[in-house]
Amino acid sequence: MQNEAEQKAFAAAEKALRGQTGSMPIDFVSIEAAQWPDASMGWPEPGRSYAQVLTEGYRVRARSAGKLFECRVAGDHVRCRVIKG
């Protein structure tokens, strides 16, 4: 059973993934608490600067459309990438 913070992380990840997968089913694989050294959540983009603060959140993995996605969720910020497929 998930706690409220994990449920919010799943909901945020699902909303972000809908933009990449459309109406394809999303199967959540895992969720784990995470901490990143800055606000990029471990995925900095070239040319951007990020607050250099410890950022706590969740790493959510899901399968959809034949791909494995990882979403990183910290508060209202969500970033998702295809990590396999």
N, C-alpha and C positions, 0 to 999 in steps of 0.2 A: 504494500500500500504506500502511496506517495504522500508526502506532506504538501502543505499548501504552496510552498515555494517551488517544489518540483512540478506540481500541477500547472503553475503559472509559466514555468519554463517550457513545459510540453506545449502549452497553448500558444506561446510566443513562437516556438519553433514551427509548429504546424502552420500558423499564419504566414510566416516567412517562406516556408516550403511551398505553399499553395501558389506563390508567384512563379515558382520554377517547375512545378509538376502539374499545374492545372487541377483537373478533377481526378487524377490518378490516386488510388488508395495510398495512404502513408502508413507504414508499419514501423512503430518505434522499437528500436533494438536495445538501447541503453540510455541511462542518464547517470552522470556522476558530477559531484561537486568539483569545482575547479577554481584555481587562483592564477591570475596572469600578472606579470610584472608591470604592465601598463594598460591603458585604455584600449589598445588595439586588440586585446583578447588573444594575443599571440599571432595575429594575422595582420601585420602592418602593411599599409599600402604605400608605394613609393610617392614621395613628395608631400605626404601628410605628416603632421606632428600629432602626438598623443600625450595626454596627461600621464606623467610618470608616477602613478599611484598604483598600489596593489588593487587589482580588480577581481572581486569574487563573483562567481556565477556558476553556470552549469554547462557541461559539454553533453549535448544530446545527439545520439546517432539514430538515423532512420533510413529505411529503404523505401524507394518509390521509383516508378518508371524504369526499373532495371538498374538503378544506381544506389550507391550507399552515400548518404549525406552526413556531414557533421555540422551541427549548429552550435554556436557559442552564444550563450544568453547571459547577460549581466544587466539586471534592472530592465529598463525599456529598450536596451540595445541588443540586437540579434544579428548575427552574421552566419550565413550558411554557405557551405562549399561541398561540391562533389568530391569525395575522397576515394571512390572506386566506381568505375563504370563508365 
